[in-house]
Amino acid sequence: QVQLEQSGAEVKKPGASVKVSCKTSGYTFTKYNIHWVRQAPGQGLEWMGTINPNGGSTNYAQKFQGRVTMTRDTSTSTVYMDLSSLRSEDTAVYYCARIRGVIITEYYFDYWGQGTLVTVSS
Amino acid sequence: SYELTQPPSVSVSPGQTASITCSGDKLGDKYACWYQQKSGQSPVLVIYQDTKRPSGIPERFSASNSGNTATLTIIGTQAMDEADYYCQAWDTSTAGVFGTGTKVTVL
């Protein structure tokens, strides 16, 4: 069965970086893009960007350009999301999610990770 | 940037119909999907490509999308349907866009 297993909670100081992992299993890793979505406490969902595990190409939301880096390790079927220059507003649960659909307008998330809480506090 | 607007909350009595709207410029020209998120859990897909239900989603969930509005309808709402619901669409310039979210309360 398809599974997306994320790394554990993190506490970081302002200005630091955090790297969250998303280990996938149960399907061919290189066939489906992985996206990252975050949710601040009590707030809605916010799309951050995506990585194509087949080649590693990425597309980031404009808001995170320059601060986020998504990478993958095909040997372990794992995707990583690195967010730098953290500030208190980055405190959120970060989710990875698998995308389905042939073209972007048809996309939908069919599987989600369990979420990783990142707390930014001095 | 593209925006999707939902009512903050919807209240419904058990067994009745709940309707949640999602408004965006020419949303009907895009595919909309809907996610259910229960407290402390990851989102779950309940509708994709405007009207399709994934395997395992009850038939009481249905949806439509036309003009500037997509609508999620829950017919015969049950207590277990109490959750936050988010619409989502894809914009070729902005990429992934989520609605503001609607809290459904089953009274």
Interface residues (C-beta under 8 A of the other chain):
Chain A: H35 V37 G44 L45 E46 W47 G49 T50 N59 A61 Q62 Y95 A97 R100 G101 I104 T105 E106 Y107 Y108 F109 D110 W112 G113 Q114 G115
Chain B: S1 K30 Y31 C33 Y35 Q37 S42 P43 V44 L45 Y48 Q49 P54 Y86 Q88 W90 T92 T94 A95 G96 V97 F98 G99 T100 G101
